Amino acid sequence: MSAADQPLESYQAMIAAGDIRADAGQAEAVNQLQALNGTLADYAGQMGKTGWAQRLKIGGGRKNPPKGLYMWGGVGRGKSMLMDLFFEHAWVDDASKKHVHFHVFMQEVHRRVHAFREAQKAGKVGESKDPLIALSKVIVDQAWLLCFDEFHVTDIADAMILGRLFESLFEQGVVVVATSNRHPKDLYRDGLQRDRFMPFIDVFVDKMAVMELDSDTDYRLDRLRDMDAFLSPLGPETEAKLEADFTALTRGGRARSVTLDVNGRALDVPKVADGVAFTTFAELCEQPLGPGDFLEIAGQFHTLMMSGIPKLGPDKRNEAKRFVTLIDALYEAKVKFICSAATPPTELYTEGDGAFEFERTVSRLMEMQSPEYIALPHQG
């Protein structure tokens, strides 16, 4: 891999191309990511799919792992963009690195821990074995460079297992890079039994350099203000504009699918990047989804982009009800909503059963396009 393939050079190329503006805070962060990347090629030589543990068994030595990096700061400062650059150009083979939203990672952790305990009850696994230790070995088998978007802890179930899980991961030589809106010492602030969570913070800070991505500019907010939030009528030009807005809002970040856990049921969101979810009216409102699904979406993404909202009426009564419920969930969580539709909001549902009730949704759709609403912080 050449120097031109590294995070710093890619960041500078984006500035030169006019895709982004030079920013001192971002420059400091990308320099730290560049330095970390420089240590990974040599370190990767001693990390196989089985990590340190297997190497010690066969008599191999080990080097201390490089410190990871924890970038925190307000929304729209470019943390996810820099994480994408680092992950794309990290001097680690694809089979040894993983980039995942932290919420999705924790859902998988809980699923696997539950399955492990069920196996213990069935006598398939010894009762004395710690499921978190076992899980950490599975994780390291899959990847030893872990990149987490939006690291946050609000759930006591997460808080109680994080310490043991990450202590074991770090013992096996894992390197972690994470983005967050909070300093590590503010994670799970005012949470139940937080004293039991504090050792995790100490371990985390010891294994990771912590830097605040400080900038006076919320670039996401600037981009949102420049966009038309409600595009109509439907057609190829409108859809192309919506796709271009997604690219601009996510700064061309690598889109991926995300599966959310809604009370044990999987909800697939096919296109997600930088906290923005892109979906269609058919995917959310023509499926048997309910308030729990929409609340989960509103909690996880600061912006939802929706394509293909049709003209509504009594013949689409169920779809309209789901759309109303979705907009209510987005509005309460202050999620930004950008969409393409057959008509402007005031003409979406004008006649027949349900038209009167839809007037409140029209009002919310209009308010959600205002600069005042767009400036409100996400309440997810």
Secondary structure, DSSP 8 states (H G I E B T S, - for coil): --GGGSHHHHHHHHHHTTSS---HHHHHHHHHHHHHHHHHHHHHTT--TTHHHHHHHTT--------EEEEE--TTSSHHHHHHHHHHH-SS-GGGEEEEEHHHHHHHHHHHHHHHHHHHHTTSS-TTS-HHHHHHHHHHHH-SEEEEES-----HHHHHHHHHHHHHHHHTT-EEEEEESS-GGGTTTT-TTGGGTHHHHHHHHHHEEEEE---S--HHHHHHHTS-SEE-S-SHHHHHHHHHHHHHHTTT---EEEEEEETTEEEEEEEEETTEEEEEHHHHHSSS--HHHHHHHHHH-SEEEEEEE----GGGHHHHHHHHHHHHHHHHTT-EEEEEESS-GGGSS-SSTTHHHHHHHHHHHHHTTSHHHHTS----
